Amino acid sequence: MSLNDAIASVTDERQSSLNDNENNGKNNDDAFLLKRKRSYVRGNITRFCNKFSINGSQEEIDFTISRLSETFKELKILDDKIHALLSDDEFELDIIECADYEDKTKLTIFKARKALENFKVPNIDPTPDAAISPNKAMNAPYCPFPSSYASDLLSPNAPMTYIQSTVKLPTMKIEPFDGDIEKFHMFFEQFSSAVDLNQQLSIIDKHVYLRGYLKDEPARLVDGISITAETYETVKNILKNRYGDKNRIIQAHLDFLENITPVSNPTPLSLNNIFIECNRRLQALTALGENINAYGRILTPKILRAFPNDVCRRWIIHAKREKISESDISKLREFLSEEVEGALTTLKIKGEQTDEFCALPCTAAFNVNSKTQYKPKNYSKKPTPFCLFCNVAGHWPQECKSVTDIDVRVQKLKTAGRCFLCTNKGHNVRICPRKDKAFCIKCKRKHHVSICKNSNP
């Protein structure tokens, strides 16, 4: 290469670097201006939400719905423009804030719509022939948001459905679906009964209602699909294929039973709670057509592990005395039911909590390559379940039902400066004191089980 060529090459590289810096600077300026405008729009949404009152007049409620609809539509446009200018890390943090404002707006719209129902006068026909089916009599579910149809559906002139008989049925409340695969069938059956089979609703209305009952992962899954009559069946099929797979539901129940957490505080009430949960899972497997005894050799020791040693010892003695297999889950379920019932009866008689059982604390999130260290009987320090994703005590992070999206969990750990292996603060995986012993129980890799993307145990 000649000297002139070398000089030209260096000049081109410098010019390219200057152009990149200029583009980055322009993007930062554009993002800054858009964020300033978005702050103003977010302030309006907060003001409308705080000002709303369910005791307001019909005109005030209509005005709140209309202004929130317009303002949120403007906010979504600004969000899209800002996200196009952000880096990946900035986008992950910004999207969490956006979700908070979306939830706040949806909740206010929901309350406003319920308040509007108080201004409706039902048209009651006392004749028996006027009675309608329970499906048609169900109160329409709340209107979702965002949607271009929200203003029309929530207007005072929107058609309302009422029970036209002398018998008033209770209102069916449908819990929004957050992606918990075990709850999908219950959710979809309720939605079908109250909305999908309701002949008084148009297809577009059904689609709007369906989108309003989705949150978290399911909402993001179909977020890019426009809300039209033509896409209603498409959205339903996407949800069925993702969450309605029988094999995935069966696997979810098996995963829970295989990774069940031992009772840390073995009181009669805590034993009753764990038994009810195990029994519910076993009944669900039976309802899905599974022979639970076929899993006996695998699940029986896993289930027994959750109970104190005395219960395990009595089960082994009982199985030998009755000449039954120790891996017979059906018989084990009957035995545990009697054990728990006896403990609860004793509690009622004595009128106090009794430390009748003694269980060892365990590590539910890791497999540790070392022998169990037994503690003396007076050892009272037991781990209390606490979830760092939703900041609520009573369950471990891997059992969290509020924050189920893995990417969101990872971002929360990153934002809080926590280790991806042990979830404690002050260090990372490279210098984690547990890195030589701890690993994910699902994929055997070096990360916490709560952020594992492997669906198989």
C-alpha positions in Angstrom: 0.0 0.0 0.0 1.4 3.4 -1.0 1.7 6.4 1.4 -1.2 8.2 -0.3 -3.4 5.1 0.0 -2.6 4.8 3.7 -3.4 8.5 4.3 -6.7 8.2 2.4 -7.6 5.1 4.5 -6.9 6.9 7.8 -8.9 9.9 6.6 -11.9 7.7 5.7 -11.8 6.0 9.1 -11.7 9.4 10.9 -14.6 10.7 8.8 -16.6 7.6 9.5 -16.0 7.9 13.2 -17.0 11.6 13.1 -20.2 10.7 11.2 -21.0 8.0 13.8 -20.5 10.4 16.7 -22.6 13.0 14.9 -25.5 10.5 14.4 -25.2 9.3 18.0 -25.3 12.9 19.2 -28.4 13.6 17.0 -30.2 10.6 18.4 -29.4 11.6 21.9 -30.8 15.1 21.3 -33.9 13.7 19.6 -34.5 11.3 22.5 -34.0 14.1 25.0 -36.6 16.3 23.4 -39.1 13.4 23.0 -38.6 12.4 26.7 -39.4 16.0 27.8 -42.6 15.9 25.8 -43.4 12.4 27.2 -42.9 13.6 30.8 -45.6 16.2 30.2 -48.0 13.6 28.7 -47.3 11.2 31.6 -48.0 14.0 34.0 -51.4 14.5 32.3 -52.2 10.8 32.7 -51.2 10.8 36.4 -53.4 13.9 36.9 -56.4 12.3 35.2 -56.0 9.1 37.2 -55.6 10.9 40.5 -58.5 13.2 39.8 -61.0 10.5 38.8 -63.6 9.6 41.4 -66.2 6.8 41.1 -68.7 9.1 42.9 -68.4 11.7 40.1 -71.2 12.6 37.7 -71.8 10.8 34.5 -70.4 13.7 32.5 -67.2 13.8 34.6 -66.6 10.1 34.2 -67.2 10.3 30.4 -64.7 13.2 30.2 -62.1 11.2 32.1 -62.5 8.2 29.8 -62.3 10.4 26.7 -59.2 12.3 27.9 -57.4 9.2 29.1 -58.0 7.5 25.7 -56.6 10.4 23.7 -53.7 11.1 26.1 -52.6 7.4 26.2 -52.7 7.1 22.5 -50.4 10.1 22.3 -48.1 8.5 24.9 -47.9 5.2 23.0 -46.7 7.1 19.9 -44.0 8.9 21.9 -42.9 5.7 23.5 -42.4 4.0 20.1 -40.4 7.0 18.8 -38.2 7.0 21.9 -37.6 3.2 21.9 -36.3 3.5 18.3 -33.5 5.7 19.6 -32.5 3.8 22.7 -29.8 1.2 23.2 -30.8 -2.3 24.3 -30.0 -1.7 28.0 -31.9 1.7 28.0 -34.8 0.1 26.2 -35.1 -2.7 28.8 -35.3 -0.2 31.6 -37.6 2.2 29.8 -40.1 -0.5 28.9 -40.7 -1.3 32.6 -41.7 2.3 33.2 -44.0 2.3 30.2 -45.8 -0.8 31.6 -46.5 1.0 34.9 -48.3 3.8 33.1 -50.2 1.4 31.0 -51.4 -0.6 34.0 -52.4 2.7 35.8 -54.4 3.8 32.8 -56.1 0.4 32.4 -57.1 0.3 36.0 -58.7 3.8 35.8 -60.5 2.9 32.6 -61.8 -0.2 34.3 -63.0 1.7 37.4 -64.6 4.3 35.2 -66.5 1.8 33.2 -67.8 0.1 36.3 -68.9 3.5 37.6 -70.8 4.1 34.4 -72.9 1.0 35.0 -74.5 2.7 38.0 -76.1 5.3 35.7 -77.8 2.6 33.6 -81.4 1.8 34.3 -82.1 -1.9 33.6 -85.1 -2.8 31.4 -86.8 -5.5 33.4 -89.6 -7.6 31.9 -91.4 -9.5 34.7 -92.8 -12.2 32.3 -91.3 -15.6 32.5 -90.8 -15.8 28.8 -88.4 -12.9 29.0 -85.8 -14.8 30.9 -82.5 -15.3 29.2 -79.7 -17.8 29.5 -76.9 -17.3 32.1 -74.4 -16.6 29.4 -76.5 -13.7 28.0 -77.2 -12.5 31.5 -73.6 -12.1 32.5 -72.4 -8.6 33.0 -70.0 -7.6 30.2 -66.3 -7.6 31.4 -64.3 -4.5 31.6 -63.1 -2.8 28.5 -59.4 -3.2 27.7 -57.0 -0.4 26.9 -55.3 0.8 24.7 -57.8 0.5 21.9 -59.2 2.8 19.3 -62.6 1.5 20.2 -62.4 2.3 23.9 -64.2 5.6 23.7 -67.1 4.1 21.8 -67.5 1.1 24.1 -67.2 3.2 27.2 -69.6 5.9 26.1 -72.9 6.4 27.9 -74.8 5.2 24.8 -72.9 1.9 24.7 -75.3 -1.1 24.8 -75.5 -2.8 28.2 -76.6 -6.4 29.1 -78.9 -7.0 32.0 -80.6 -9.9 33.7 -84.2 -9.7 32.5 -85.8 -12.0 35.1 -86.9 -12.0 38.7 -83.9 -14.1 39.6 -80.7 -12.1 39.8 -77.5 -14.1 39.1 -74.2 -13.2 40.7 -71.7 -11.3 38.6 -69.0 -13.4 37.1 -65.6 -12.1 37.7 -62.9 -13.1 35.3 -59.3 -12.8 36.5 -56.9 -11.4 33.9 -54.6 -14.0 32.5 -50.9 -13.4 33.2 -49.3 -16.3 31.5 -49.7 -19.0 34.2 -50.1 -22.0 32.0 -52.0 -23.9 34.8 -54.7 -21.3 34.9 -55.3 -20.9 31.1 -58.1 -23.5 30.8 -60.0 -22.0 33.7 -59.5 -18.5 32.2 -60.6 -19.5 28.7 -63.6 -21.4 29.9 -64.8 -18.4 31.8 -64.1 -16.0 29.0 -65.9 -18.3 26.5 -69.0 -18.5 28.7 -69.3 -14.8 29.5 -68.0 -13.3 26.3 -67.1 -15.6 23.4 -70.5 -17.3 23.4 -72.5 -14.2 24.0 -74.5 -13.6 20.9 -75.2 -10.0 21.9 -71.6 -9.0 21.4 -70.0 -8.3 18.0 -66.7 -10.0 17.1 -64.8 -6.7 17.5 -66.3 -6.3 21.0 -65.2 -9.8 21.9 -61.7 -9.1 20.6 -61.5 -5.9 22.6 -62.6 -7.6 25.8 -60.2 -10.5 25.2 -57.2 -8.1 24.9 -58.3 -6.4 28.1 -58.1 -9.6 30.1 -54.5 -10.2 29.0 -51.5 -8.9 30.9 -47.7 -9.4 31.2 -46.4 -12.0 28.8 -49.7 -12.9 27.0 -50.4 -9.2 26.4 -46.9 -8.7 24.9 -47.3 -11.9 22.8 -50.2 -10.4 20.8 -49.4 -6.7 21.2 -48.4 -6.3 17.6 -51.6 -7.6 16.2 -54.3 -5.0 15.4 -57.6 -5.2 17.2 -60.0 -6.0 14.4 -62.8 -8.6 13.8 -60.6 -10.4 11.3 -57.8 -11.0 13.8 -59.9 -12.2 16.7 -59.6 -15.9 15.8 -55.9 -15.5 15.1 -55.3 -14.1 18.6 -57.4 -16.9 20.2 -55.4 -19.5 18.3 -52.1 -18.0 19.3 -53.1 -18.1 23.0 -54.4 -21.7 22.7 -51.2 -22.9 21.0 -49.0 -21.1 23.5 -50.8 -21.8 26.8 -53.4 -24.5 26.0 -51.0 -27.4 25.2 -52.0 -30.3 27.4 -48.5 -31.7 27.5 -47.1 -28.4 28.8 -49.7 -28.2 31.5 -48.9 -31.7 32.6 -45.2 -30.9 32.7 -45.9 -27.7 34.8 -47.6 -29.8 37.4 -44.8 -32.4 37.4 -42.2 -29.7 37.6 -43.8 -28.4 40.8 -44.0 -31.8 42.4 -40.4 -32.7 41.5 -39.1 -29.4 42.9 -41.4 -28.9 45.8 -39.9 -27.0 48.7 -39.8 -28.7 52.1 -41.8 -27.1 54.9 -39.5 -24.7 56.7 -41.8 -24.3 59.7 -43.6 -27.6 60.2 -46.7 -26.6 62.0 -50.1 -28.4 61.4 -51.3 -25.4 59.3 -48.1 -25.3 57.1 -48.4 -29.1 56.6 -52.0 -28.7 55.6 -51.1 -26.0 53.1 -48.4 -28.1 51.4 -50.7 -31.2 51.3 -53.5 -29.2 49.7 -51.2 -27.9 47.0 -49.7 -31.4 46.3 -53.2 -32.9 46.3 -54.4 -30.2 43.9 -51.6 -30.9 41.4 -52.3 -34.7 41.6 -56.0 -34.1 41.0 -55.2 -31.9 38.0 -53.0 -34.6 36.5 -55.7 -37.2 37.0 -58.2 -34.8 35.3 -55.9 -34.5 32.4 -56.0 -38.2 31.9 -52.6 -39.1 33.5 -52.1 -42.2 35.6 -50.4 -40.6 38.7 -49.2 -44.0 39.9 -47.1 -44.3 36.8 -45.0 -41.5 38.2 -44.8 -43.1 41.7 -41.1 -44.0 41.8 -40.2 -40.4 40.8 -42.7 -38.3 42.7 -43.2 -40.2 45.9 -39.7 -39.4 47.4 -40.1 -35.8 46.1 -43.4 -35.3 47.9 -42.2 -37.0 51.1 -39.2 -34.7 51.1 -41.5 -31.8 51.7 -42.7 -33.3 55.0 -40.9 -33.8 58.3 -38.8 -36.9 58.9 -41.4 -38.4 61.3 -44.0 -38.4 58.6 -41.7 -40.1 56.2 -40.8 -42.8 58.8 -44.5 -43.4 59.6 -45.3 -43.8 55.9 -42.6 -46.4 55.4 -43.8 -48.4 58.5 -47.4 -48.0 57.2 -46.5 -49.3 53.7 -44.8 -52.4 55.1 -47.6 -53.1 57.6 -50.3 -52.8 54.9 -48.1 -54.6 52.3 -48.3 -51.8 49.8 -45.7 -50.3 47.6 -43.9 -47.3 49.0 -44.2 -45.6 45.6 -48.0 -45.9 45.5 -49.0 -42.2 45.2 -52.8 -42.9 45.7 -52.1 -44.6 49.0 -49.6 -42.0 50.0 -52.2 -39.3 49.4 -54.6 -41.0 51.7 -52.0 -41.5 54.3 -50.9 -37.8 54.2 -54.5 -36.7 54.4 -55.0 -38.7 57.6 -51.7 -37.4 59.0 -52.6 -33.7 58.3 -56.1 -34.2 59.6 -54.8 -35.7 62.8 -52.4 -32.8 63.3 -55.2 -30.3 62.8 -57.5 -32.1 65.2 -54.8 -32.1 67.8 -54.2 -28.4 67.2 -57.9 -27.7 67.8 -58.0 -29.8 71.0 -54.9 -28.2 72.5 -55.8 -24.7 71.1 -52.2 -23.8 70.4 -49.5 -24.3 67.7 -47.4 -27.3 68.6 -43.9 -28.0 67.3 -44.8 -31.6 66.8 -42.6 -32.0 63.8 -39.0 -31.1 63.1 -37.9 -30.4 59.6 -34.5 -29.4 58.3 -34.1 -26.2 56.3 -33.3 -26.8 52.7 -32.0 -25.0 49.6 -34.8 -25.0 47.1 -33.1 -23.2 44.3 -29.8 -25.1 44.1 -28.3 -28.5 44.0 -25.3 -28.4 46.3 -22.6 -31.0 45.8 -22.1 -31.7 49.5 -23.7 -33.8 52.2 -26.5 -32.5 54.2 -25.4 -30.8 57.4 -27.7 -31.7 60.2 -28.3 -29.2 62.9 -29.0 -29.8 66.6 -32.6 -29.8 67.8 -32.3 -26.3 69.3 -31.3 -24.9 66.0 -34.0 -22.4 65.2 -32.6 -20.3 62.3 -34.7 -21.3 59.3 -34.8 -19.5 56.0 -38.0 -17.4 55.5 -39.2 -17.4 51.9 -38.9 -14.0 50.3 -39.3 -13.0 46.6 -37.0 -10.3 45.4 -38.9 -9.8 42.2 -42.2 -8.7 43.8 -40.8 -7.9 47.3 -43.3 -10.1 49.0 -42.6 -12.7 51.7 -44.1 -16.2 51.6 -42.6 -17.6 48.4 -39.2 -18.0 46.7 -38.2 -16.1 43.6 -38.6 -19.1 41.4 -42.2 -19.5 42.6 -43.2 -15.9 41.9 -46.5 -15.6 40.0 -46.4 -11.8 39.8 -43.2 -11.5 37.7 -43.1 -14.4 35.4 -41.2 -13.1 32.4 -37.6 -14.2 32.5 -36.2 -11.1 30.8 -38.0 -8.9 33.3 -36.5 -11.0 36.1 -33.0 -10.7 34.7 -33.4 -6.9 34.4 -34.6 -6.6 38.0 -31.5 -8.5 39.2 -29.3 -6.3 37.0 -30.9 -3.1 38.2 -30.6 -4.1 41.9 -27.0 -5.2 41.4 -27.6 -8.8 42.4 -25.7 -11.9 41.5 -27.3 -14.0 38.8 -26.3 -17.2 40.7 -27.3 -16.7 44.3 -29.3 -13.4 43.9 -27.4 -11.7 46.7 -26.1 -8.2 46.4 -22.5 -7.0 46.3 -20.9 -9.4 43.8 -21.4 -11.1 40.5 -21.2 -14.7 39.3 -17.4 -14.6 38.8 -16.7 -13.9 42.4 -19.8 -15.6 43.9 -18.8 -17.6 47.0 -21.2 -20.4 45.9 -20.0 -20.7 42.3 -18.2 -24.0 43.0 -21.2 -25.7 44.5 -24.4 -24.0 43.2 -26.0 -24.4 39.8 -29.5 -24.3 38.2 -31.4 -27.5 39.0 -33.1 -27.4 35.6 -30.2 -27.0 33.1 -27.2 -27.5 35.5 -25.7 -24.1 34.4 -24.3 -21.3 36.5 -27.4 -19.2 37.1 -30.3 -19.0 39.5 -33.2 -21.3 38.7 -35.6 -18.4 38.7 -34.1 -17.0 35.5 -33.7 -20.3 33.7 -35.3 -20.3 30.2 -35.2 -24.1 30.0 -38.8 -25.3 30.4 -37.8 -28.9 31.1 -36.8 -29.9 34.7 
